[in-house]
Amino acid sequence: MATTEKPTGIAAAAVLAPAAGLLVLAISHIVADASPAGQAWVHGWGKAWMPGAQGIGPYSGKETLALLAWLGTWMFLHLVFRRKAVNLTRTGVLFLLGIGLATTLLWPPVTAAVVHALGGGH
């Protein structure tokens, strides 16, 4: 009986997409902290659709951008990888690296250092 390798691409897409969403969350947090214009831009994404977004500020935009990145990445990677056998070990490593980088960028001392290096902050 011959064994056939099942495509693992859809699983890889489902695992990598949340890491992409969290990276976008971290980047949008830095953009919002870097300048008033960045904060307004990020907040605008939340105000575009979320009732009460004015009351919670740029957080609404950060979450909106993260959600869009997560879903968009998932759809894109699903279409690209759906019939492929993707190495799940590498996928797991990429996931952990993405989550680790996002967590590091969201840590206040790192966020402040990055914002300072970009010449922003308020």
Chimera marker file (.cmm) of the C-alpha trace (Angstrom):
<marker_set name="trace">
<marker id="1" x="0.000" y="0.000" z="0.000" r="1" g="1" b="0" radius="0.5"/>
<marker id="2" x="1.486" y="3.291" z="-1.102" r="1" g="1" b="0" radius="0.5"/>
<marker id="3" x="1.480" y="6.225" z="1.244" r="1" g="1" b="0" radius="0.5"/>
<marker id="4" x="0.725" y="9.652" z="-0.021" r="1" g="1" b="0" radius="0.5"/>
<marker id="5" x="1.884" y="12.782" z="1.659" r="1" g="1" b="0" radius="0.5"/>
<marker id="6" x="-1.034" y="14.967" z="2.637" r="1" g="1" b="0" radius="0.5"/>
<marker id="7" x="-0.802" y="18.684" z="2.049" r="1" g="1" b="0" radius="0.5"/>
<marker id="8" x="0.102" y="20.490" z="5.253" r="1" g="1" b="0" radius="0.5"/>
<marker id="9" x="-0.026" y="23.945" z="3.725" r="1" g="1" b="0" radius="0.5"/>
<marker id="10" x="-3.431" y="24.818" z="5.114" r="1" g="1" b="0" radius="0.5"/>
<marker id="11" x="-2.183" y="24.055" z="8.617" r="1" g="1" b="0" radius="0.5"/>
<marker id="12" x="0.924" y="26.167" z="8.012" r="1" g="1" b="0" radius="0.5"/>
<marker id="13" x="-1.252" y="29.050" z="6.824" r="1" g="1" b="0" radius="0.5"/>
<marker id="14" x="-3.426" y="28.797" z="9.921" r="1" g="1" b="0" radius="0.5"/>
<marker id="15" x="-0.362" y="28.812" z="12.197" r="1" g="1" b="0" radius="0.5"/>
<marker id="16" x="1.575" y="31.632" z="10.511" r="1" g="1" b="0" radius="0.5"/>
<marker id="17" x="-1.336" y="34.063" z="10.129" r="1" g="1" b="0" radius="0.5"/>
<marker id="18" x="-1.720" y="34.866" z="13.854" r="1" g="1" b="0" radius="0.5"/>
<marker id="19" x="2.001" y="35.610" z="14.076" r="1" g="1" b="0" radius="0.5"/>
<marker id="20" x="1.621" y="38.067" z="11.194" r="1" g="1" b="0" radius="0.5"/>
<marker id="21" x="-1.355" y="39.681" z="12.928" r="1" g="1" b="0" radius="0.5"/>
<marker id="22" x="0.590" y="40.116" z="16.157" r="1" g="1" b="0" radius="0.5"/>
<marker id="23" x="3.553" y="41.595" z="14.286" r="1" g="1" b="0" radius="0.5"/>
<marker id="24" x="1.229" y="44.144" z="12.678" r="1" g="1" b="0" radius="0.5"/>
<marker id="25" x="-0.206" y="44.886" z="16.132" r="1" g="1" b="0" radius="0.5"/>
<marker id="26" x="3.309" y="45.603" z="17.425" r="1" g="1" b="0" radius="0.5"/>
<marker id="27" x="4.214" y="47.745" z="14.414" r="1" g="1" b="0" radius="0.5"/>
<marker id="28" x="0.965" y="49.729" z="14.610" r="1" g="1" b="0" radius="0.5"/>
<marker id="29" x="1.641" y="50.307" z="18.317" r="1" g="1" b="0" radius="0.5"/>
<marker id="30" x="5.045" y="51.772" z="17.462" r="1" g="1" b="0" radius="0.5"/>
<marker id="31" x="3.577" y="53.885" z="14.648" r="1" g="1" b="0" radius="0.5"/>
<marker id="32" x="0.912" y="55.258" z="17.002" r="1" g="1" b="0" radius="0.5"/>
<marker id="33" x="3.537" y="56.093" z="19.649" r="1" g="1" b="0" radius="0.5"/>
<marker id="34" x="5.975" y="57.653" z="17.182" r="1" g="1" b="0" radius="0.5"/>
<marker id="35" x="3.966" y="60.759" z="16.281" r="1" g="1" b="0" radius="0.5"/>
<marker id="36" x="0.564" y="62.404" z="16.521" r="1" g="1" b="0" radius="0.5"/>
<marker id="37" x="0.114" y="61.814" z="12.782" r="1" g="1" b="0" radius="0.5"/>
<marker id="38" x="0.845" y="58.115" z="13.241" r="1" g="1" b="0" radius="0.5"/>
<marker id="39" x="-1.590" y="57.963" z="16.126" r="1" g="1" b="0" radius="0.5"/>
<marker id="40" x="-4.292" y="59.632" z="14.027" r="1" g="1" b="0" radius="0.5"/>
<marker id="41" x="-3.639" y="57.261" z="11.117" r="1" g="1" b="0" radius="0.5"/>
<marker id="42" x="-3.866" y="54.169" z="13.312" r="1" g="1" b="0" radius="0.5"/>
<marker id="43" x="-6.953" y="55.512" z="15.112" r="1" g="1" b="0" radius="0.5"/>
<marker id="44" x="-8.588" y="56.215" z="11.752" r="1" g="1" b="0" radius="0.5"/>
<marker id="45" x="-8.652" y="52.489" z="10.990" r="1" g="1" b="0" radius="0.5"/>
<marker id="46" x="-10.691" y="51.829" z="14.120" r="1" g="1" b="0" radius="0.5"/>
<marker id="47" x="-12.979" y="54.813" z="13.677" r="1" g="1" b="0" radius="0.5"/>
<marker id="48" x="-13.798" y="53.634" z="10.156" r="1" g="1" b="0" radius="0.5"/>
<marker id="49" x="-16.019" y="50.846" z="11.428" r="1" g="1" b="0" radius="0.5"/>
<marker id="50" x="-15.995" y="50.418" z="15.203" r="1" g="1" b="0" radius="0.5"/>
<marker id="51" x="-18.778" y="52.056" z="17.235" r="1" g="1" b="0" radius="0.5"/>
<marker id="52" x="-17.283" y="53.896" z="20.208" r="1" g="1" b="0" radius="0.5"/>
<marker id="53" x="-13.783" y="53.919" z="18.718" r="1" g="1" b="0" radius="0.5"/>
<marker id="54" x="-13.384" y="57.564" z="19.695" r="1" g="1" b="0" radius="0.5"/>
<marker id="55" x="-13.655" y="56.558" z="23.336" r="1" g="1" b="0" radius="0.5"/>
<marker id="56" x="-10.883" y="53.961" z="23.223" r="1" g="1" b="0" radius="0.5"/>
<marker id="57" x="-8.470" y="55.858" z="21.003" r="1" g="1" b="0" radius="0.5"/>
<marker id="58" x="-5.864" y="54.305" z="18.735" r="1" g="1" b="0" radius="0.5"/>
<marker id="59" x="-6.303" y="50.892" z="20.362" r="1" g="1" b="0" radius="0.5"/>
<marker id="60" x="-9.296" y="50.408" z="18.044" r="1" g="1" b="0" radius="0.5"/>
<marker id="61" x="-7.089" y="50.951" z="15.008" r="1" g="1" b="0" radius="0.5"/>
<marker id="62" x="-4.316" y="48.703" z="16.318" r="1" g="1" b="0" radius="0.5"/>
<marker id="63" x="-6.765" y="45.847" z="16.773" r="1" g="1" b="0" radius="0.5"/>
<marker id="64" x="-8.379" y="46.520" z="13.390" r="1" g="1" b="0" radius="0.5"/>
<marker id="65" x="-5.030" y="46.434" z="11.599" r="1" g="1" b="0" radius="0.5"/>
<marker id="66" x="-4.037" y="43.250" z="13.435" r="1" g="1" b="0" radius="0.5"/>
<marker id="67" x="-7.336" y="41.610" z="12.483" r="1" g="1" b="0" radius="0.5"/>
<marker id="68" x="-6.945" y="42.596" z="8.830" r="1" g="1" b="0" radius="0.5"/>
<marker id="69" x="-3.359" y="41.315" z="8.757" r="1" g="1" b="0" radius="0.5"/>
<marker id="70" x="-4.359" y="38.033" z="10.383" r="1" g="1" b="0" radius="0.5"/>
<marker id="71" x="-7.262" y="37.353" z="8.026" r="1" g="1" b="0" radius="0.5"/>
<marker id="72" x="-5.464" y="38.661" z="4.944" r="1" g="1" b="0" radius="0.5"/>
<marker id="73" x="-2.351" y="36.611" z="5.640" r="1" g="1" b="0" radius="0.5"/>
<marker id="74" x="-4.422" y="33.525" z="6.337" r="1" g="1" b="0" radius="0.5"/>
<marker id="75" x="-6.333" y="33.858" z="3.063" r="1" g="1" b="0" radius="0.5"/>
<marker id="76" x="-3.182" y="34.566" z="1.047" r="1" g="1" b="0" radius="0.5"/>
<marker id="77" x="-1.128" y="31.740" z="2.570" r="1" g="1" b="0" radius="0.5"/>
<marker id="78" x="-4.066" y="29.343" z="2.290" r="1" g="1" b="0" radius="0.5"/>
<marker id="79" x="-4.298" y="30.021" z="-1.439" r="1" g="1" b="0" radius="0.5"/>
<marker id="80" x="-0.533" y="29.697" z="-1.906" r="1" g="1" b="0" radius="0.5"/>
<marker id="81" x="0.039" y="26.607" z="0.276" r="1" g="1" b="0" radius="0.5"/>
<marker id="82" x="-3.265" y="24.698" z="0.103" r="1" g="1" b="0" radius="0.5"/>
<marker id="83" x="-1.985" y="21.886" z="-2.104" r="1" g="1" b="0" radius="0.5"/>
<marker id="84" x="1.593" y="21.803" z="-0.840" r="1" g="1" b="0" radius="0.5"/>
<marker id="85" x="3.368" y="19.756" z="1.763" r="1" g="1" b="0" radius="0.5"/>
<marker id="86" x="4.912" y="22.435" z="3.963" r="1" g="1" b="0" radius="0.5"/>
<marker id="87" x="7.541" y="21.604" z="6.555" r="1" g="1" b="0" radius="0.5"/>
<marker id="88" x="5.669" y="22.053" z="9.832" r="1" g="1" b="0" radius="0.5"/>
<marker id="89" x="8.866" y="22.188" z="11.866" r="1" g="1" b="0" radius="0.5"/>
<marker id="90" x="9.978" y="25.279" z="9.952" r="1" g="1" b="0" radius="0.5"/>
<marker id="91" x="6.456" y="26.647" z="10.250" r="1" g="1" b="0" radius="0.5"/>
<marker id="92" x="6.594" y="26.218" z="14.017" r="1" g="1" b="0" radius="0.5"/>
<marker id="93" x="9.976" y="27.934" z="14.198" r="1" g="1" b="0" radius="0.5"/>
<marker id="94" x="8.695" y="30.860" z="12.098" r="1" g="1" b="0" radius="0.5"/>
<marker id="95" x="5.624" y="31.075" z="14.318" r="1" g="1" b="0" radius="0.5"/>
<marker id="96" x="7.726" y="31.204" z="17.483" r="1" g="1" b="0" radius="0.5"/>
<marker id="97" x="10.103" y="33.777" z="15.971" r="1" g="1" b="0" radius="0.5"/>
<marker id="98" x="7.170" y="35.957" z="14.900" r="1" g="1" b="0" radius="0.5"/>
<marker id="99" x="5.468" y="35.740" z="18.290" r="1" g="1" b="0" radius="0.5"/>
<marker id="100" x="8.787" y="36.387" z="20.036" r="1" g="1" b="0" radius="0.5"/>
<marker id="101" x="9.523" y="39.441" z="17.902" r="1" g="1" b="0" radius="0.5"/>
<marker id="102" x="5.996" y="40.812" z="18.361" r="1" g="1" b="0" radius="0.5"/>
<marker id="103" x="6.186" y="40.308" z="22.117" r="1" g="1" b="0" radius="0.5"/>
<marker id="104" x="9.586" y="41.980" z="22.249" r="1" g="1" b="0" radius="0.5"/>
<marker id="105" x="8.377" y="44.959" z="20.217" r="1" g="1" b="0" radius="0.5"/>
<marker id="106" x="5.380" y="45.369" z="22.525" r="1" g="1" b="0" radius="0.5"/>
<marker id="107" x="7.554" y="45.407" z="25.661" r="1" g="1" b="0" radius="0.5"/>
<marker id="108" x="7.522" y="49.068" z="26.806" r="1" g="1" b="0" radius="0.5"/>
<marker id="109" x="11.318" y="49.554" z="27.086" r="1" g="1" b="0" radius="0.5"/>
<marker id="110" x="11.798" y="48.208" z="23.551" r="1" g="1" b="0" radius="0.5"/>
<marker id="111" x="8.862" y="50.192" z="22.189" r="1" g="1" b="0" radius="0.5"/>
<marker id="112" x="10.276" y="53.388" z="23.742" r="1" g="1" b="0" radius="0.5"/>
<marker id="113" x="13.745" y="52.673" z="22.333" r="1" g="1" b="0" radius="0.5"/>
<marker id="114" x="12.393" y="52.033" z="18.828" r="1" g="1" b="0" radius="0.5"/>
<marker id="115" x="10.220" y="55.156" z="18.938" r="1" g="1" b="0" radius="0.5"/>
<marker id="116" x="13.205" y="57.181" z="20.170" r="1" g="1" b="0" radius="0.5"/>
<marker id="117" x="15.406" y="55.740" z="17.417" r="1" g="1" b="0" radius="0.5"/>
<marker id="118" x="12.793" y="56.764" z="14.865" r="1" g="1" b="0" radius="0.5"/>
<marker id="119" x="12.967" y="60.294" z="16.247" r="1" g="1" b="0" radius="0.5"/>
<marker id="120" x="9.384" y="60.343" z="17.449" r="1" g="1" b="0" radius="0.5"/>
<marker id="121" x="7.448" y="60.131" z="20.640" r="1" g="1" b="0" radius="0.5"/>
<marker id="122" x="5.018" y="62.270" z="22.500" r="1" g="1" b="0" radius="0.5"/>
<link id1="1" id2="2" r="1" g="1" b="0" radius="0.2"/>
<link id1="2" id2="3" r="1" g="1" b="0" radius="0.2"/>
<link id1="3" id2="4" r="1" g="1" b="0" radius="0.2"/>
<link id1="4" id2="5" r="1" g="1" b="0" radius="0.2"/>
<link id1="5" id2="6" r="1" g="1" b="0" radius="0.2"/>
<link id1="6" id2="7" r="1" g="1" b="0" radius="0.2"/>
<link id1="7" id2="8" r="1" g="1" b="0" radius="0.2"/>
<link id1="8" id2="9" r="1" g="1" b="0" radius="0.2"/>
<link id1="9" id2="10" r="1" g="1" b="0" radius="0.2"/>
<link id1="10" id2="11" r="1" g="1" b="0" radius="0.2"/>
<link id1="11" id2="12" r="1" g="1" b="0" radius="0.2"/>
<link id1="12" id2="13" r="1" g="1" b="0" radius="0.2"/>
<link id1="13" id2="14" r="1" g="1" b="0" radius="0.2"/>
<link id1="14" id2="15" r="1" g="1" b="0" radius="0.2"/>
<link id1="15" id2="16" r="1" g="1" b="0" radius="0.2"/>
<link id1="16" id2="17" r="1" g="1" b="0" radius="0.2"/>
<link id1="17" id2="18" r="1" g="1" b="0" radius="0.2"/>
<link id1="18" id2="19" r="1" g="1" b="0" radius="0.2"/>
<link id1="19" id2="20" r="1" g="1" b="0" radius="0.2"/>
<link id1="20" id2="21" r="1" g="1" b="0" radius="0.2"/>
<link id1="21" id2="22" r="1" g="1" b="0" radius="0.2"/>
<link id1="22" id2="23" r="1" g="1" b="0" radius="0.2"/>
<link id1="23" id2="24" r="1" g="1" b="0" radius="0.2"/>
<link id1="24" id2="25" r="1" g="1" b="0" radius="0.2"/>
<link id1="25" id2="26" r="1" g="1" b="0" radius="0.2"/>
<link id1="26" id2="27" r="1" g="1" b="0" radius="0.2"/>
<link id1="27" id2="28" r="1" g="1" b="0" radius="0.2"/>
<link id1="28" id2="29" r="1" g="1" b="0" radius="0.2"/>
<link id1="29" id2="30" r="1" g="1" b="0" radius="0.2"/>
<link id1="30" id2="31" r="1" g="1" b="0" radius="0.2"/>
<link id1="31" id2="32" r="1" g="1" b="0" radius="0.2"/>
<link id1="32" id2="33" r="1" g="1" b="0" radius="0.2"/>
<link id1="33" id2="34" r="1" g="1" b="0" radius="0.2"/>
<link id1="34" id2="35" r="1" g="1" b="0" radius="0.2"/>
<link id1="35" id2="36" r="1" g="1" b="0" radius="0.2"/>
<link id1="36" id2="37" r="1" g="1" b="0" radius="0.2"/>
<link id1="37" id2="38" r="1" g="1" b="0" radius="0.2"/>
<link id1="38" id2="39" r="1" g="1" b="0" radius="0.2"/>
<link id1="39" id2="40" r="1" g="1" b="0" radius="0.2"/>
<link id1="40" id2="41" r="1" g="1" b="0" radius="0.2"/>
<link id1="41" id2="42" r="1" g="1" b="0" radius="0.2"/>
<link id1="42" id2="43" r="1" g="1" b="0" radius="0.2"/>
<link id1="43" id2="44" r="1" g="1" b="0" radius="0.2"/>
<link id1="44" id2="45" r="1" g="1" b="0" radius="0.2"/>
<link id1="45" id2="46" r="1" g="1" b="0" radius="0.2"/>
<link id1="46" id2="47" r="1" g="1" b="0" radius="0.2"/>
<link id1="47" id2="48" r="1" g="1" b="0" radius="0.2"/>
<link id1="48" id2="49" r="1" g="1" b="0" radius="0.2"/>
<link id1="49" id2="50" r="1" g="1" b="0" radius="0.2"/>
<link id1="50" id2="51" r="1" g="1" b="0" radius="0.2"/>
<link id1="51" id2="52" r="1" g="1" b="0" radius="0.2"/>
<link id1="52" id2="53" r="1" g="1" b="0" radius="0.2"/>
<link id1="53" id2="54" r="1" g="1" b="0" radius="0.2"/>
<link id1="54" id2="55" r="1" g="1" b="0" radius="0.2"/>
<link id1="55" id2="56" r="1" g="1" b="0" radius="0.2"/>
<link id1="56" id2="57" r="1" g="1" b="0" radius="0.2"/>
<link id1="57" id2="58" r="1" g="1" b="0" radius="0.2"/>
<link id1="58" id2="59" r="1" g="1" b="0" radius="0.2"/>
<link id1="59" id2="60" r="1" g="1" b="0" radius="0.2"/>
<link id1="60" id2="61" r="1" g="1" b="0" radius="0.2"/>
<link id1="61" id2="62" r="1" g="1" b="0" radius="0.2"/>
<link id1="62" id2="63" r="1" g="1" b="0" radius="0.2"/>
<link id1="63" id2="64" r="1" g="1" b="0" radius="0.2"/>
<link id1="64" id2="65" r="1" g="1" b="0" radius="0.2"/>
<link id1="65" id2="66" r="1" g="1" b="0" radius="0.2"/>
<link id1="66" id2="67" r="1" g="1" b="0" radius="0.2"/>
<link id1="67" id2="68" r="1" g="1" b="0" radius="0.2"/>
<link id1="68" id2="69" r="1" g="1" b="0" radius="0.2"/>
<link id1="69" id2="70" r="1" g="1" b="0" radius="0.2"/>
<link id1="70" id2="71" r="1" g="1" b="0" radius="0.2"/>
<link id1="71" id2="72" r="1" g="1" b="0" radius="0.2"/>
<link id1="72" id2="73" r="1" g="1" b="0" radius="0.2"/>
<link id1="73" id2="74" r="1" g="1" b="0" radius="0.2"/>
<link id1="74" id2="75" r="1" g="1" b="0" radius="0.2"/>
<link id1="75" id2="76" r="1" g="1" b="0" radius="0.2"/>
<link id1="76" id2="77" r="1" g="1" b="0" radius="0.2"/>
<link id1="77" id2="78" r="1" g="1" b="0" radius="0.2"/>
<link id1="78" id2="79" r="1" g="1" b="0" radius="0.2"/>
<link id1="79" id2="80" r="1" g="1" b="0" radius="0.2"/>
<link id1="80" id2="81" r="1" g="1" b="0" radius="0.2"/>
<link id1="81" id2="82" r="1" g="1" b="0" radius="0.2"/>
<link id1="82" id2="83" r="1" g="1" b="0" radius="0.2"/>
<link id1="83" id2="84" r="1" g="1" b="0" radius="0.2"/>
<link id1="84" id2="85" r="1" g="1" b="0" radius="0.2"/>
<link id1="85" id2="86" r="1" g="1" b="0" radius="0.2"/>
<link id1="86" id2="87" r="1" g="1" b="0" radius="0.2"/>
<link id1="87" id2="88" r="1" g="1" b="0" radius="0.2"/>
<link id1="88" id2="89" r="1" g="1" b="0" radius="0.2"/>
<link id1="89" id2="90" r="1" g="1" b="0" radius="0.2"/>
<link id1="90" id2="91" r="1" g="1" b="0" radius="0.2"/>
<link id1="91" id2="92" r="1" g="1" b="0" radius="0.2"/>
<link id1="92" id2="93" r="1" g="1" b="0" radius="0.2"/>
<link id1="93" id2="94" r="1" g="1" b="0" radius="0.2"/>
<link id1="94" id2="95" r="1" g="1" b="0" radius="0.2"/>
<link id1="95" id2="96" r="1" g="1" b="0" radius="0.2"/>
<link id1="96" id2="97" r="1" g="1" b="0" radius="0.2"/>
<link id1="97" id2="98" r="1" g="1" b="0" radius="0.2"/>
<link id1="98" id2="99" r="1" g="1" b="0" radius="0.2"/>
<link id1="99" id2="100" r="1" g="1" b="0" radius="0.2"/>
<link id1="100" id2="101" r="1" g="1" b="0" radius="0.2"/>
<link id1="101" id2="102" r="1" g="1" b="0" radius="0.2"/>
<link id1="102" id2="103" r="1" g="1" b="0" radius="0.2"/>
<link id1="103" id2="104" r="1" g="1" b="0" radius="0.2"/>
<link id1="104" id2="105" r="1" g="1" b="0" radius="0.2"/>
<link id1="105" id2="106" r="1" g="1" b="0" radius="0.2"/>
<link id1="106" id2="107" r="1" g="1" b="0" radius="0.2"/>
<link id1="107" id2="108" r="1" g="1" b="0" radius="0.2"/>
<link id1="108" id2="109" r="1" g="1" b="0" radius="0.2"/>
<link id1="109" id2="110" r="1" g="1" b="0" radius="0.2"/>
<link id1="110" id2="111" r="1" g="1" b="0" radius="0.2"/>
<link id1="111" id2="112" r="1" g="1" b="0" radius="0.2"/>
<link id1="112" id2="113" r="1" g="1" b="0" radius="0.2"/>
<link id1="113" id2="114" r="1" g="1" b="0" radius="0.2"/>
<link id1="114" id2="115" r="1" g="1" b="0" radius="0.2"/>
<link id1="115" id2="116" r="1" g="1" b="0" radius="0.2"/>
<link id1="116" id2="117" r="1" g="1" b="0" radius="0.2"/>
<link id1="117" id2="118" r="1" g="1" b="0" radius="0.2"/>
<link id1="118" id2="119" r="1" g="1" b="0" radius="0.2"/>
<link id1="119" id2="120" r="1" g="1" b="0" radius="0.2"/>
<link id1="120" id2="121" r="1" g="1" b="0" radius="0.2"/>
<link id1="121" id2="122" r="1" g="1" b="0" radius="0.2"/>
</marker_set>
